[in-house]
Amino acid sequence: MQDDMEPRCQTIELILSDVDGVLTDGRIGLDNTGVETKRFHIRDGMGIRLWQRAGYRFGIITARSSHIVNMRAAELNVELVRQGVENKRDTVHDIARSLGLAMEQVSYIGDDLPDLPAVAAAGLGVAVADACTEVRQAAHHVTQLPGGHGAVRETIEWILKSQRRWDDLIQSYLTQ
């Protein structure tokens, strides 16, 4: 980890994420009846659960609206879900304010231009490896993994390790 990133990670208490291109690989499937499908990576889900187990909050902000997102969020006990959002930066600010958090305590993970203002405004802006150039350039950190392939888990693990919380979480699995 870069030396300047560790202090930035220390303050993070809330992670907000885009869906398409971050929690999924960005592809949307439609069957013959118009039913939409998305593919989520199981390790991202486990990462979200670990983040929650550490006592933190995770939320979703997406420009699109999809019942699938509500289903996945419910499965992971993610209560902060904002769909159909045009201005993600303002939504990040509103969520942080409602939770009594400063922007320095918020990380936002994005991949494309609608995420750019939120990535730039967050205390820890993260771009997935296959994000567009502008988002990667604005981010404080770029993951090694692409969206939909464990990039959220990678981010969570990285933050928790920098906070010296990872080993305790792993130990809880060993003592079960």
WOMOKA-V967484 format. One line per field, one symbol per residue. phi: phi as a letter, one per 20 degrees, with the letter a starting at -180 (. if undefined). psi: psi as a letter, one per 30 degrees, with the letter a starting at -180 (. if undefined). burial: + if it has 16 or more other ideal C-beta (glycine too) atoms within 10 Angstrom, else -. A space follows every 50 residues. Layout:
BEGIN
phi = ???
psi = ???
burial = ???
END
This chain:
BEGIN
phi = .fgfegfffgefccddcfdfncfcenececefenfeccddefffffffff gfffnddcbcccfecbfgffffffgeleeeccdmeedffffffffgffem deffeddcdbbcgfegffffeffcecdfgeffgffffeffbdfeefgmcn fffgffffffffemdfffffffffef
psi = kkefeeeeeefkfkkkkldjfdflgfkkkkafggkkllkkkefeeeeeee eeefglkklkkkflkkeeeeeeeeeghjfjjjlhkejeeeeeeeeeefgg klffgkkkklfleffeeeeeflejkkkleglleeeeeflfkkleklkggg eeeeeeeeeeefghfeeeeeefefg.
burial = -------++-++++++++++++++++-----------+-++-++++++++ +--+-+++++++++-+-++--++--+-+-+-++-+--++-+++-++---- +-+-++++++++-+++++++++++++++-+++--++-++++++-++++++ ++++++++++-++-++--+-------
END
